[in-house]
């Protein structure tokens, strides 16, 4: 199990409710996870909010010899996070699934595996 903590920033003078995160994880180019999470957080006006995206990677998808060497794996976390814009009309459109704005998510880096 891995947790990715995302920091979302709101540069507006209205709070910004986050709704659903849809995302996938690849390790060394192989997709190992795909899922959704309800964010259920609100970014305060001119503020930040942390959002934790959990990922479960089946052990069978990581070769055991990678743990013997303590090797690193390249990761890429991609997806999108839906949010609700302020206003009653915007809320109506969101609730009726007529307009669901989203922001992209594209992170990459190195996952350090422990020595076995």
C-alpha positions as CSV (number, residue, x, y, z in Angstrom):
1,X,0.0,0.0,0.0
2,X,1.3,3.4,-1.0
3,X,-0.1,6.9,-0.1
4,X,0.5,9.8,-2.4
5,X,-0.2,13.2,-0.8
6,X,-1.2,15.9,-3.2
7,X,-1.3,19.6,-2.2
8,X,-4.0,21.5,-4.0
9,X,-4.0,25.3,-4.0
10,X,-6.9,27.7,-4.5
11,X,-6.0,31.2,-5.7
12,X,-9.6,32.4,-5.6
13,X,-11.6,34.2,-3.0
14,X,-14.2,31.4,-2.8
15,X,-13.7,28.0,-1.2
16,X,-13.4,25.2,-3.8
17,X,-14.9,21.8,-3.0
18,X,-13.1,18.8,-4.4
19,X,-15.2,15.9,-5.4
20,X,-13.7,12.8,-7.1
21,X,-10.2,11.8,-7.9
22,X,-9.7,9.3,-10.7
23,X,-6.1,8.1,-11.1
24,X,-3.7,5.4,-12.1
25,X,-0.2,4.4,-11.2
26,X,2.5,2.9,-13.4
27,X,5.8,1.4,-12.1
28,X,8.6,1.1,-14.6
29,X,6.1,1.6,-17.3
30,X,3.6,-1.1,-16.2
31,X,0.2,0.0,-15.0
32,X,-0.3,-1.5,-11.5
33,X,-3.3,0.4,-10.2
34,X,-6.3,2.2,-11.4
35,X,-9.0,3.6,-9.2
36,X,-11.2,6.4,-7.8
37,X,-11.5,8.1,-4.5
38,X,-14.0,10.6,-3.2
39,X,-12.0,13.6,-2.1
40,X,-14.6,15.2,0.1
41,X,-12.3,18.1,1.0
42,X,-12.7,21.8,0.4
43,X,-9.7,24.1,-0.4
44,X,-10.2,27.3,1.5
45,X,-10.1,30.7,-0.2
46,X,-6.5,31.7,-1.1
47,X,-5.3,28.5,0.7
48,X,-4.1,24.9,0.4
49,X,-5.5,21.5,1.2
50,X,-3.8,18.1,1.3
51,X,-5.4,15.2,-0.4
52,X,-4.2,11.6,0.2
53,X,-4.5,9.2,-2.7
54,X,-4.2,5.6,-1.6
55,X,-2.8,3.0,-4.0
56,X,-2.7,-0.7,-3.5
57,X,-0.1,-2.5,-5.6
58,X,-0.4,-6.3,-5.7
59,X,2.9,-7.9,-4.6
60,X,2.9,-10.2,-7.6
61,X,3.5,-7.1,-9.8
62,X,6.8,-6.3,-8.2
63,X,9.6,-8.9,-8.9
64,X,11.0,-10.2,-5.6
65,X,14.6,-9.8,-6.8
66,X,13.9,-6.0,-6.7
67,X,13.8,-6.2,-2.9
68,X,17.1,-8.1,-2.8
69,X,18.9,-5.3,-4.4
70,X,17.0,-2.4,-2.9
71,X,16.4,-1.2,-6.4
72,X,14.4,1.9,-7.4
73,X,11.3,1.9,-9.6
74,X,10.2,4.8,-11.8
75,X,6.6,5.8,-11.0
76,X,4.0,7.9,-12.8
77,X,0.7,8.9,-11.1
78,X,-1.8,10.3,-13.6
79,X,-5.5,11.2,-13.5
80,X,-7.8,14.1,-12.7
81,X,-9.6,15.6,-9.8
82,X,-13.1,17.0,-10.2
83,X,-14.1,20.2,-8.4
84,X,-17.2,22.3,-7.9
85,X,-17.1,26.0,-8.9
86,X,-18.9,28.4,-6.6
87,X,-22.5,29.5,-7.2
88,X,-26.0,27.9,-7.0
89,X,-26.2,27.5,-10.8
90,X,-22.8,25.8,-10.9
91,X,-23.8,23.6,-8.1
92,X,-27.0,22.5,-9.9
93,X,-25.0,21.8,-13.1
94,X,-22.5,19.8,-11.1
95,X,-25.2,17.8,-9.2
96,X,-27.0,17.0,-12.5
97,X,-23.7,15.8,-14.1
98,X,-24.0,18.5,-16.8
99,X,-20.8,20.3,-15.9
100,X,-18.0,18.8,-13.8
101,X,-14.8,20.8,-14.1
102,X,-11.5,19.0,-13.4
103,X,-7.8,19.5,-13.1
104,X,-5.2,17.2,-14.4
105,X,-2.8,15.2,-12.2
106,X,0.5,14.1,-13.6
107,X,3.3,13.3,-11.1
108,X,6.4,11.2,-11.6
109,X,9.4,10.2,-9.6
110,X,11.4,7.4,-8.1
111,X,10.0,4.8,-5.7
112,X,12.8,3.5,-3.4
113,X,12.4,-0.1,-2.5
114,X,13.9,-1.3,0.8
115,X,16.7,-3.9,0.9
116,X,15.4,-7.3,1.6
